[in-house]
Amino acid sequence: MIAAQAALETKMLLRNGEQLLLTVIIPTLLLVLFSAVDIVDTGTGASVDFLTPGILALAVMSTAFTGQAIATGFERRYGVLKRLAASPLPRWGLMTAKTLSVLVTEVLQIALLTLIALALGWSPHGNPAAVLLLLLLGTAAFSGLGLLMAGTLKAEATLAAANLVFLLLLVGGGVIVPLDRFPDAAQSVLGLLPISALSDGLRDVLKDGAGMPWGDLGVLAVWAVAGLAAAGRFFRWE
């Protein structure tokens, strides 16, 4: 039942034009545009080496947080979740299926973005295990926050808030603009955001060849535990 629901969730996600815009088109355009045109000072080295880890983090956020929050919010509004909760599929099974759908979509995103980045001259380094752990913790953190928003706000409010958060974190989360370009006081706050921890952690590993970025992993773990716990506590099915 979980596999069937996960397959259905994935098909619905990939058929949704707005979700494709968030999950595939926008990250791809940002990667190509900012790698080809010297708009933002990304420091020494090729722009694509700085940008690709941030764009991978943005892709995770767009699927696990923004896309999932909007889709789940409208499913809740239209009574889909209420009907599914009354089916033989248990509620935890539905959440598991949604998580699997997010992971499948992220694999497709990362594969596409990696191919494009390599074509643009990207030279990744570092430990693949560290990259995988960062992506999994980032997915858990953003999923918890997305489900919390979808389960507590009205669908229209979720749509507006999720897109607003996406834009704000795109600008202030170290995805395209390095955090050291912000004032010192702002850097200390922005560095604690999940998108900043994910993008910086990926950049440390893939660009600089660092080992396990324990500090960034710790930030993501805290957000994951807090977000999933809050979603489990406050999520409303109707």
Secondary structure as GFF3:
##gff-version 3
##sequence-region A 1 238
A	DSSP	alpha_helix	2	15	.	.	.	ID=ss1
A	DSSP	alpha_helix	17	20	.	.	.	ID=ss2
A	DSSP	pi_helix	21	25	.	.	.	ID=ss3
A	DSSP	alpha_helix	26	36	.	.	.	ID=ss4
A	DSSP	alpha_helix	47	61	.	.	.	ID=ss5
A	DSSP	pi_helix	62	67	.	.	.	ID=ss6
A	DSSP	alpha_helix	68	77	.	.	.	ID=ss7
A	DSSP	alpha_helix	80	85	.	.	.	ID=ss8
A	DSSP	alpha_helix	91	119	.	.	.	ID=ss9
A	DSSP	alpha_helix	128	152	.	.	.	ID=ss10
A	DSSP	alpha_helix	155	172	.	.	.	ID=ss11
A	DSSP	three_ten_helix	179	181	.	.	.	ID=ss12
A	DSSP	alpha_helix	184	190	.	.	.	ID=ss13
A	DSSP	alpha_helix	194	206	.	.	.	ID=ss14
A	DSSP	alpha_helix	214	234	.	.	.	ID=ss15
###
